[in-house]
Amino acid sequence: MVMQPDILPLTIHDLVITRGDRRVLDGLSLSLAPGEIYALLGGNGAGKSTTLFAILGFLARSSGTLSVAGTDPAEAPDAVRARVAYLPENVALYDHLSARENVDYFLKVAGTPRPRVDVEAAFESVGLAASAWDARAASFSKGMRQKTAIALALLRQAPLLLLDEPTSGLDPAAAADFHALLASLSARGVAVLMVTHDLLGAADTANRIGLIQAGRIAREWTASDTAPRFDLNALHDGFAGARAWAPA
Ligand SMILES: Nc1ncnc2c1ncn2[C@@H]1O[C@H](COP(=O)(O)OP(=O)(O)OP(=O)(O)O)[C@@H](O)[C@H]1O
């Protein structure tokens, strides 16, 4: 992965986004270093998805700054979307195409086709079984769809991965598989911003966990170098408080 050392994959400072008459994001600040895995948690309607859409350049901001690998999505949305890999809760693939054909197609559309050997190496590194490479995506589980999309992100050399509820609906083994995959992405220098309601999964995987409340990061926890990585009681109390606060 080629990255400029002094440019962070993501910097957000004092971001304000208004939807209707509400300041849905109200002074949100958040930066990610290469290889960092950040879990963003918060009650329903707290602004998690809004944060992801703002990073993708889909929402106008009232004030604040935001940059993805040094580029402002408000100024160059296409350049930012070319650098960010966004996985919605349910990854959409062309069902009538195989994993290989999907990846080839998206790379070609992006103007960055890659040789067969590279695509297979990416499938191997995300743990997509070889039997799936040429199978139609219609038969794929959520986990297989995610692996295909992450292989595409690796091939595109995206420095930032945005994940919306990646483990909802995954069985425990598939979720563990997914968390191991995130750790290997992190080791390659990919920064990951993961929106989730899975407190235990976040505590297993993330380097930092942030609680979004009233449109900003209200609390933040950093993983310890020694076990346990996070104080689960403190996390639980933090999130219980946020639920009690969340708007109806
Ligand atoms: N298109 C819209 N127009 C006006 N308000 C919106 C729009 N989309 C979302 N909102 C409001 O913005 C707030 C934040 O929504 P957002 O989807 O970011 O929350 P979230 O934290 O992702 O919630 P959830 O956990 O339920 O997915 C909510 O109050 C929501 O009602």
The ligand as an SDF file (V2000), in Angstrom:
LIG
                    3D

 31 33  0  0  0  0  0  0  0  0999 V2000
  -32.8650   12.5360    4.7690 N   0  0  0  0  0  0  0  0  0  0  0  0
  -33.0010   13.0080    6.0070 C   0  0  0  0  0  0  0  0  0  0  0  0
  -33.6480   14.1620    6.2480 N   0  0  0  0  0  0  0  0  0  0  0  0
  -33.7900   14.6420    7.4970 C   0  0  0  0  0  0  0  0  0  0  0  0
  -33.2910   14.0200    8.5920 N   0  0  0  0  0  0  0  0  0  0  0  0
  -32.6410   12.8650    8.4120 C   0  0  0  0  0  0  0  0  0  0  0  0
  -32.4640   12.2910    7.1200 C   0  0  0  0  0  0  0  0  0  0  0  0
  -31.7720   11.1390    7.2670 N   0  0  0  0  0  0  0  0  0  0  0  0
  -31.5340   11.0010    8.5860 C   0  0  0  0  0  0  0  0  0  0  0  0
  -32.0520   12.0250    9.2670 N   0  0  0  0  0  0  0  0  0  0  0  0
  -31.9930   12.2310   10.7230 C   0  0  0  0  0  0  0  0  0  0  0  0
  -30.6470   12.3770   11.1060 O   0  0  0  0  0  0  0  0  0  0  0  0
  -30.4220   11.7750   12.3680 C   0  0  0  0  0  0  0  0  0  0  0  0
  -29.2270   10.8460   12.2960 C   0  0  0  0  0  0  0  0  0  0  0  0
  -29.5190    9.7470   11.4440 O   0  0  0  0  0  0  0  0  0  0  0  0
  -28.4500    8.6080   11.1350 P   0  0  0  0  0  0  0  0  0  0  0  0
  -29.0630    7.7300   10.0990 O   0  0  0  0  0  0  0  0  0  0  0  0
  -27.1380    9.2170   10.8580 O   0  0  0  0  0  0  0  0  0  0  0  0
  -28.3680    7.8510   12.5360 O   0  0  0  0  0  0  0  0  0  0  0  0
  -27.6320    6.5030   12.9400 P   0  0  0  0  0  0  0  0  0  0  0  0
  -26.7880    6.8310   14.1200 O   0  0  0  0  0  0  0  0  0  0  0  0
  -26.9610    5.9110   11.7660 O   0  0  0  0  0  0  0  0  0  0  0  0
  -28.8410    5.6120   13.4140 O   0  0  0  0  0  0  0  0  0  0  0  0
  -29.1730    4.0310   13.3030 P   0  0  0  0  0  0  0  0  0  0  0  0
  -28.3790    3.3550   14.3750 O   0  0  0  0  0  0  0  0  0  0  0  0
  -30.6370    4.0050   13.5680 O   0  0  0  0  0  0  0  0  0  0  0  0
  -28.8260    3.5920   11.9140 O   0  0  0  0  0  0  0  0  0  0  0  0
  -31.7310   11.0840   12.7580 C   0  0  0  0  0  0  0  0  0  0  0  0
  -32.4030   11.9130   13.6570 O   0  0  0  0  0  0  0  0  0  0  0  0
  -32.4880   10.9980   11.4630 C   0  0  0  0  0  0  0  0  0  0  0  0
  -33.8570   11.0740   11.6930 O   0  0  0  0  0  0  0  0  0  0  0  0
  1  2  1  0
  2  3  1  0
  2  7  2  0
  3  4  2  0
  4  5  1  0
  5  6  2  0
  6  7  1  0
  6 10  1  0
  7  8  1  0
  8  9  2  0
  9 10  1  0
 10 11  1  0
 11 12  1  0
 11 30  1  0
 12 13  1  0
 13 14  1  0
 13 28  1  0
 14 15  1  0
 15 16  1  0
 16 17  2  0
 16 18  1  0
 16 19  1  0
 19 20  1  0
 20 21  2  0
 20 22  1  0
 20 23  1  0
 23 24  1  0
 24 25  2  0
 24 26  1  0
 24 27  1  0
 28 29  1  0
 28 30  1  0
 30 31  1  0
M  END
$$$$
